[in-house]
Amino acid sequence: MTAETVELKFDQEEIDKAEEEYKKLRLDPAQQDMVDSITKIMNNLVPIPEAAVKGFTWKVMSNWQRMRRITITELNNRPLRDRIEVTKEMIKQAKKFFVSLLSESTPEQREILERKFDTVLKQSSEFLKN
């Protein structure tokens, strides 16, 4: 079986929990816009329900906000180069996070997921430069 034919499988319990947690969230407009934007990208990467992707995206964003001591709303007022760097940083964090959610973390599954995130990182970097 080649890496391209390996199906990504994620921890179902974590998926269910993320969906439930997302349903309870109340995000401000800037946070919701960012979650929605990232979710559009993530839906093409991972075979899990949209509400779970949004829940996981929020976890990554929330963690980033705590680590950097800046809110997404404040980030919107920063220069473009700062926003580009933050986007790259969040994609890298999301990659680590989603790899940790693989239910069968085989080398092939990790490789597929990491390649998908690397592609998104490259595409988003080029998109944000324009």
C-alpha positions as a Python dict, from the first residue, in 0.01 Angstrom:
ca = {
    (1, 'M'): (0, 0, 0),
    (2, 'T'): (146, 338, -99),
    (3, 'A'): (137, 646, 121),
    (4, 'E'): (-123, 799, -112),
    (5, 'T'): (-371, 515, -52),
    (6, 'V'): (-343, 509, 328),
    (7, 'E'): (-659, 645, 487),
    (8, 'L'): (-613, 894, 768),
    (9, 'K'): (-793, 783, 1083),
    (10, 'F'): (-843, 1010, 1380),
    (11, 'D'): (-939, 941, 1740),
    (12, 'Q'): (-1322, 930, 1727),
    (13, 'E'): (-1360, 1017, 2095),
    (14, 'E'): (-1156, 1335, 2043),
    (15, 'I'): (-1360, 1420, 1733),
    (16, 'D'): (-1688, 1382, 1923),
    (17, 'K'): (-1556, 1590, 2212),
    (18, 'A'): (-1437, 1868, 1978),
    (19, 'E'): (-1778, 1883, 1809),
    (20, 'E'): (-1955, 1917, 2145),
    (21, 'E'): (-1711, 2178, 2272),
    (22, 'Y'): (-1744, 2383, 1953),
    (23, 'K'): (-2124, 2389, 1985),
    (24, 'K'): (-2083, 2557, 2326),
    (25, 'L'): (-1832, 2821, 2215),
    (26, 'R'): (-1920, 3188, 2181),
    (27, 'L'): (-1654, 3354, 1969),
    (28, 'D'): (-1619, 3722, 1888),
    (29, 'P'): (-1651, 3815, 1519),
    (30, 'A'): (-1273, 3827, 1454),
    (31, 'Q'): (-1225, 3487, 1616),
    (32, 'Q'): (-1517, 3338, 1425),
    (33, 'D'): (-1387, 3475, 1094),
    (34, 'M'): (-1045, 3322, 1154),
    (35, 'V'): (-1191, 2986, 1262),
    (36, 'D'): (-1411, 2984, 950),
    (37, 'S'): (-1120, 3076, 721),
    (38, 'I'): (-891, 2809, 862),
    (39, 'T'): (-1172, 2553, 856),
    (40, 'K'): (-1216, 2604, 481),
    (41, 'I'): (-854, 2500, 435),
    (42, 'M'): (-861, 2221, 692),
    (43, 'N'): (-1173, 2057, 549),
    (44, 'N'): (-966, 1965, 243),
    (45, 'L'): (-693, 1812, 458),
    (46, 'V'): (-862, 1597, 716),
    (47, 'P'): (-1158, 1357, 682),
    (48, 'I'): (-1350, 1471, 990),
    (49, 'P'): (-1675, 1666, 1044),
    (50, 'E'): (-1662, 2044, 1003),
    (51, 'A'): (-1772, 2113, 1362),
    (52, 'A'): (-1481, 1903, 1489),
    (53, 'V'): (-1239, 2087, 1259),
    (54, 'K'): (-1371, 2416, 1400),
    (55, 'G'): (-1331, 2287, 1755),
    (56, 'F'): (-974, 2173, 1690),
    (57, 'T'): (-896, 2498, 1508),
    (58, 'W'): (-1020, 2695, 1807),
    (59, 'K'): (-799, 2488, 2040),
    (60, 'V'): (-492, 2569, 1831),
    (61, 'M'): (-587, 2939, 1809),
    (62, 'S'): (-667, 2963, 2178),
    (63, 'N'): (-336, 2802, 2269),
    (64, 'W'): (-153, 3041, 2037),
    (65, 'Q'): (-327, 3344, 2193),
    (66, 'R'): (-225, 3232, 2543),
    (67, 'M'): (135, 3164, 2438),
    (68, 'R'): (175, 3496, 2255),
    (69, 'R'): (-44, 3704, 2487),
    (70, 'I'): (-226, 3860, 2195),
    (71, 'T'): (-582, 3818, 2078),
    (72, 'I'): (-693, 3750, 1724),
    (73, 'T'): (-868, 4089, 1726),
    (74, 'E'): (-540, 4261, 1818),
    (75, 'L'): (-361, 4063, 1550),
    (76, 'N'): (-588, 4211, 1282),
    (77, 'N'): (-436, 4553, 1359),
    (78, 'R'): (-78, 4431, 1310),
    (79, 'P'): (127, 4474, 991),
    (80, 'L'): (82, 4218, 713),
    (81, 'R'): (424, 4060, 776),
    (82, 'D'): (319, 3986, 1136),
    (83, 'R'): (-6, 3828, 1020),
    (84, 'I'): (184, 3615, 766),
    (85, 'E'): (419, 3489, 1037),
    (86, 'V'): (128, 3413, 1269),
    (87, 'T'): (-49, 3218, 994),
    (88, 'K'): (264, 3010, 937),
    (89, 'E'): (305, 2953, 1309),
    (90, 'M'): (-58, 2842, 1353),
    (91, 'I'): (-36, 2602, 1058),
    (92, 'K'): (275, 2446, 1212),
    (93, 'Q'): (98, 2413, 1548),
    (94, 'A'): (-210, 2266, 1378),
    (95, 'K'): (12, 2011, 1203),
    (96, 'K'): (154, 1890, 1536),
    (97, 'F'): (-192, 1889, 1691),
    (98, 'F'): (-356, 1684, 1414),
    (99, 'V'): (-67, 1437, 1403),
    (100, 'S'): (-130, 1377, 1775),
    (101, 'L'): (-496, 1299, 1697),
    (102, 'L'): (-422, 1013, 1458),
    (103, 'S'): (-580, 698, 1600),
    (104, 'E'): (-331, 479, 1416),
    (105, 'S'): (-18, 690, 1417),
    (106, 'T'): (178, 490, 1164),
    (107, 'P'): (476, 643, 983),
    (108, 'E'): (269, 643, 662),
    (109, 'Q'): (-21, 832, 821),
    (110, 'R'): (210, 1088, 982),
    (111, 'E'): (391, 1136, 651),
    (112, 'I'): (66, 1193, 459),
    (113, 'L'): (-66, 1440, 713),
    (114, 'E'): (264, 1625, 741),
    (115, 'R'): (289, 1652, 361),
    (116, 'K'): (-64, 1793, 343),
    (117, 'F'): (18, 2057, 604),
    (118, 'D'): (349, 2142, 435),
    (119, 'T'): (160, 2201, 109),
    (120, 'V'): (-90, 2428, 287),
    (121, 'L'): (194, 2616, 453),
    (122, 'K'): (363, 2677, 119),
    (123, 'Q'): (38, 2778, -53),
    (124, 'S'): (-68, 3012, 226),
    (125, 'S'): (275, 3177, 235),
    (126, 'E'): (259, 3249, -138),
    (127, 'F'): (-105, 3364, -114),
    (128, 'L'): (-36, 3600, 176),
    (129, 'K'): (262, 3759, -1),
    (130, 'N'): (36, 3876, -286),
}
